[in-house]
Amino acid sequence: MSEQKRFEINEDWTVVILGALIIIISLFGVVLKVPVFNWSNATELFQNVLEPGNLSLIAYQLVFVLLVALLGAILTGKSVKHFALGFPVVYLITIFALVLAGNKVIKSVNLEAVIFSLTLGLVIGNFFKLPDWLRSSLSTELFVKIGLVLLGTSVIFSDILKAGSLGLIQALIVVLSVWYFAFWVCKKLKIDDELTMMISSAVSICGVSAAIATSGAIKGDSKKLSYVISMVLITAIPMMIFMPILAKYYGLSEEVTGAWLGGSIDTTGAVVASGSLVGETALKISTIVKFSQNVLLGLAAFAISIYWSYKKNPVAGQIASKPTIKVIWDRFPKFVLGFIAASLVFSFLLSQDSISTIKGSLKNLQGLWFALAFTSIGLETNFADLFSKQSKKPFFAFLIAQGFNVIVTLIIAIVLFG
C-alpha cells in the first residue's frame, strides 16, 4: 500500500529558517515586550507577575513561539496536531519555572530558570505517564538550536575569531585524547563494537548529536542509540549544575570556565545553561568552544564510516556502505551556519540603534527557547532507562570516560584560556 510522502526539511536547516524568520520579523518592527518575572513576596507576585497586563504579554509570547514551533513541525514533517496540543503544555511548565526563578531569593543564589524547567520536567516525566500527543511535541534539539541561532545576535564576530581558534585547538586535543581513552575503556570492559563507537563519540565530541551521527555512520541499532542518549542526558544534568559551582569555588576565570564547560559537557543545551550560571563571557566562550567541537562532527563521522566500512556490522550482518565526501556535509551541524550568519549581521550590517531596539526582545526569546528545551529534556528523560539493561558496564564506561574528559579538558582550558 503506497503512502504519500510528507514534505520535510532537515532539522538543522529548519532552525536556520526559523531563527532567521524571528530576527527578520523583529527587524521589521514586531518586537515582543519582555514579560516581568521578578518578585520577592506574595504581594509583588500578584502585582508584578500575575497582573493582567503582564499575563497578556505572556499570552502574546505563547502565540508567537507556538506559531514558530508549528512552522517547525510542518517543515520537519512532524504532527502539527500534536504540536498544537503539546507545546502549550510545555510552555506553561516553562513559565512556571520562570516565575520560580524570578524570586529574589532564588536569583540571589544564581539558580537559573533552566534548572527549574529541567527539574519540573523530570518530576512530571518520571512520576506521571505522558500521553503520546505530549511526547511527540517534545523537540529538545529544535528548541535548543533556535535559541543558539538567536544567541548569535549577541556574539560579536571578533570574539568568535579570537576564541574560535583556541577552541578549535582545544577541540582537536580533547576529541582525539578522550575518544581513544573511551574506546580503550569500552574494550577493556568487553562492550560490543556498536556501543563502543557510540559511547566514544558521545563523550568526546558533542553528546547526543555525535551519538546520532555515529549510529548513522555505522547503521547502528536504535535501542543502543537510545541507551547512549539516556546516559548523555542524565550525566549532563549534574555536570551542568555542579561544574559552574566548582569553577567559582576555585576562582577560575569566566574564559577558562567557559572553555571547560564547552569542552566537557556533552549536550549543547546543557553547555548553554551552565555557561549562563557563570556569566555572559562564560556563556559566549562555552558556546564557541562547543561549536568548535560540533564542526569536527562531520569529519569524525566520515572517519568512523571509513573505519566501519571495513568491519562487518555485528547486528545486521552486512558490510556498511562505502563513505563518500558527502558524509562530511551531511553530518555537519547546519545550525552553526545560522549562528555565524546572525553574528555577522549584528557585527557588521546593523546600526547600533537598530540593535538596541530589538536586543532585549531577542535575548528574552533566546532564553525562552533554552528553557523550553530543558523542560522537554526533563519530560523525555527516564531515569529507569539506565537500569533497565542487563549489563551496567556501558554506563560505567561512560562515567569513567567522562571523568577523564573533565580532567583533561580543564587542564587544556587553563593552558589555552588562562
N, C-alpha and C positions, 0 to 999 in steps of 0.2 A: 504494500500500500504506500503510495508516494505521499510525501508531506511537503507542503510549500516551505521553502527555505526562508527564514527570517532575515531581514536586513540587520546587520550589526557591524560595529566598528570595534577594533581593538581597544581595550580599556584605557591604555596609556594615551592613545590618540584622543579618546573621548574626553579625558580630563584636560588635555591641552585645549580642546574646543570649549569645554565648559569654563575653564579658568579664563580663557581669552574673552568669552562672552560676558562674564561677570565684570571684568576690567573695562571692556568697551562700554557696557551699559552704564557703569559708574562714570566714565569719562564723558558720556553724553547727558549727564545730569541726574540720573536715577541713583541718588546717594541715600542709602538707608541710614536713618538715625540710629545711634547705638543705644540699646536699652540700658537702664540702670539696674545694677545688681548689688550695689553696696548698701549695707545696713549693719547696725550694731545692736539693736534691740527690737522688740516686737513692734513698737510704735513706728520706728523707721522702716521696718519691713513692710508695713501696710501703707505708709505714707509715700515711700520712695519706690519700692519694687512692685507692690501689688496694687498700686493706684491705677485707675482706668487708662490714663494716658500712656503709662509705661507698658501696661498689658497690651495696648493697641500696637505699640512698637514691636513687641514680642510676636504678636499675631501677624503683622506685616512681614516680619522676618521669616516666619514659618512659611508663608505663602511664597516668598521669593526663593528660599532654599528648596522648598518642595518642588517648585517648577523646574529648578535646575536639576534636582535629583530625578524627576520624572523624565526629563530630556536625556539624562544619563542612562536611565533604564531602557528608553527607546533605542538609543544608539548602540548599547551593548547587547540588545536582544533579550533583556530580562522582562519579567512580568510587570507591566505598568499597573495593573490592578493591585498586585501585592505591594508594590512600592507605595501606591496611593493610600493603602490601609496601614502599612507597617511604618513608613517613615515618620508620620506624625507622632507615633508612639515613641520612637527613638528620640525624636525632637523634644517631647515633653519630659522624658527622663533626663535628657541633657540639660534642659532649662532648670530642672530641679537641682541638678549638680551645680549649675552656675549660681543659683540662689544660695546654696550651701557655701560655695567658695567665696561668695561676696560678703560673708560675715566678717566683721572687723577682726575678731579673734583668730579666725581661720587664716585670714590674709596676713596677720602678724607673724605666723609661723611658716609662711611661704608654701602653703598647700594649694596647688593649682586646681582649676576646675576639672582638668583631665583625670586627676586622681579620683575625684568623686564620681565622675561619669563612668570610669572604669569599674570602681567599686560597686556602684549601683547596678551596673550591667552584670557583674559577676554574681552578685547576690540573687538577682532576678533570674539569670540564666541557669544557675546551678540549683536553685530551690524550687523553680517552677518549670513546668513543661511548656515550652513556647509553641504557639501554633505555626503551621507551615508558612502561612502568609507573612508572619512576622520574621521568621528565619530567612526567608527568601529576599527580604528587603534589607538585610544586613550586608552592606557593601563597604567593608572596612577600607580596603585598598583604594576604592574610588574616592571615598571621603577624604582620606589622608592625602592622596595625590592632588586633589583640588586645592586643599589647604596649602600644599607645598608649592603649587604654581603661584598661588596668591602671595606666598612668602617671598617669592622672587621680587615682588614690588617693593619690598623693604630692604633688599640686599643690594648694595651698590656694587657695580661690576668690578671695580678696582679691588674690592675685598675678595671677590671670587678668584681673581688672578693671583692675589697675594697668598691667600690661604689655600687655594686650589692646587698650586704647585707643590706646597708642602704636604697637602692632603693626599695628593697622588703618590708621592714618595712613601708616605706612611701606609697608604692602602696597599701598595706593592709589597712592602716588607711584611705587613700584617697578614695579608691574604696568603702569601706563599708559606710563611712560617706556621701559621695557625692551621691552614689546610692540611699540610703534611703531618703536623702533630696529631690532629683529629683523625686523619687516615690511619696513622700508626696505632693510636689508642683503640680504634674500632677493630683493627686487625688483631691486636693483642687479646681483645675480648671476644674474638671469633664472631663478629657481627657480619651478616651477609653483605655481599658486594653492593646491592642497591641501597640499603640503608647507610652503608659506609659512605658512599658517594654523596647522598643527600645530606647527611649529618655534617660531613666535612665542608661542603659548600655553604650550608646554612650558618654554621658557626663562623666561618672565615670571611664570608662576603657580605650578604645582606639579608640573612634570615629567610623569611617566607618567600620572597622573590627568587632568591638563589635556590631554595629547595624546589620550587616550581620549575625553574629553568633547567635545573639538573635532571629532574624527573622527566621533563620533556626531551632532553638530550639523550637519555638512556632508555626512554619508553618505560618509565618506572611504574610500579604498582600503586594505585591510587590510595589504598589503605595505608601503605607505608608512608606515602607523602603526607596524608592527614596526620599520622602519628608524629612525624617530624615537625609539622606546622604547630601542633599542640605543644610540643616541647619548646619551640621558639617563643610562642606567645606567653606561656606560663613562666618561663625563666626571665623573659623580658620585664615582667611586672616588678619583681623585687629589685632587679638591676636599675630600672627606671627610677625607683624611689630612693634606694639607698646609696647609689653611686654619687649623686649630687651632694648628699649629706656627708659622705666621706671626703669628697673634694673640698667642701667648705671647712670641715674639721681640720684637715691637713693644710689648709691655706693655699690650695692650688689656684693659679690664676684662671680667669674665665677662658683664656685661649687654650691653656693646657687641658682644662676640664672639658671644654667643647670637643677638642681633638680626641680625648679619652672616651667620652661618651659616644661620639660619632663612629669611632673605630671599634668599640666593644659591644654596644647594644645592637641586637640583630634586626629589629624592626624599625623602619623609618619613622613610624608614628611615635614609638617609644623614645627614639632619639630626640625628636622634636619636643616631646613632653618633658623629658629630663633636662634638655637644654633650657627650656622655659623656666624650670625651677631654679636655675642658676643665674640667668640674666640674658640680656639681649645679645651681648657679644658671644657668650657660650652657645646660644641658640644658632646664631649665624655660622660659627665655626663648626659646630657639630653637624649641621645640615650639609655644609660644603664638604666636610670630610666623608660623610655618609654617601654623598653624591659621587665622590671620587671612587669609593668602593663600588657603587652602582654601575659606574662607567665600565669597570672591569668585568661586570657580569656577563656581557656578551662574549668577551674574549675567553672567560672561564668556561662558559657553556660550549663554546666552539672547541676548546681544548679537551673538555670532558667527552664531547661527542666523538672526537677523533679517537681518544683512548678507548671508548666503549665500542666503537665500531669494530675493533679487533678482539672484543671479548664476546662470548656467547651470552645472550640475555638469559639468566637463570630462571626467570619466571615464564617468559613467553616461549623460550626455546628457539629463538630466532636471532639472526645477526642484525644488529642495529644498522639502519641505513647510513651510507657514507655521507659525511657532512660536507657542506659547501660554504662558501664565504657568506651566503645569505643568512646562515645561522647567527652570525655576529649581529647583523642588523635586526633580525627577528627577536633576539634576546636583549637588545639594547633598550634600557628603560626610557621610552619616548617622553615621559612626563618631565624628564630632566630638561628637554628642549624647551618646554613651556616655562619652566623656572628661569632658564637662561634668557629666553626672549623677554619675559616680564622684567627681569633685571636690566637688560639692555635698554628697553623702552623707558623705564623710570630713571635710568642713569644718564641717558644721553638725549632723549627725544622730547621729554615733557618739561615744562617750566616748573619752577618751584611752587608757584601759585596754584597750578593745576594739581600738583601732587598734594599740597596741603589741604585742598578741598576734599579729596577723596581718601586720604591716607587713613583717617580714623575708621571710616566705614569698611575699607578693605581689611584693615588689621582685625577688626571685630569679626568679619566673615571668616578670615583665616583661622582665628581661634575657635570659632563655632564649628567649622568643618573638622578640625582636630578633635574637638570634644565629642562630636557626633561619631567620629571614627572609634574613639575609645569606649563610648557606650556600646557600640557594635561589637568591639573586641570582647568586652565583658559578657555580652549576651550570647556570643557564639563560642566562648571558651568553656569547656567542660573539664574540670579537674580530674574526673574519673577516667578520662581517656588515657592518661599517663599510666594508670594502674590496671587497665583492662587487658593488657597484653600478658602473655605467659612469661615472658622474659623482660626484666627491667634493665638488662645490660645496655641497650641503646641509650636509655636515659642517663645511666651512669657515665657512659662515654661522652655524651653531650655535655654533662656538667663538668667533667674533667677538662674537656677541650675548651669549654667556656671560661673556666678558671685560668687556664693558660693564656687565653685570648686577653682577658682583663689585665693580667700582669704585663704581658709583652707590649700591649698597646699603650699602657700607662708609661712604660719606660721610653717608648718611641715618641710619645706625645711630649714628654718632658724634654727630650733631646731636641726635637724639631720646633716646638712652640714655646718652650720655657725661656 
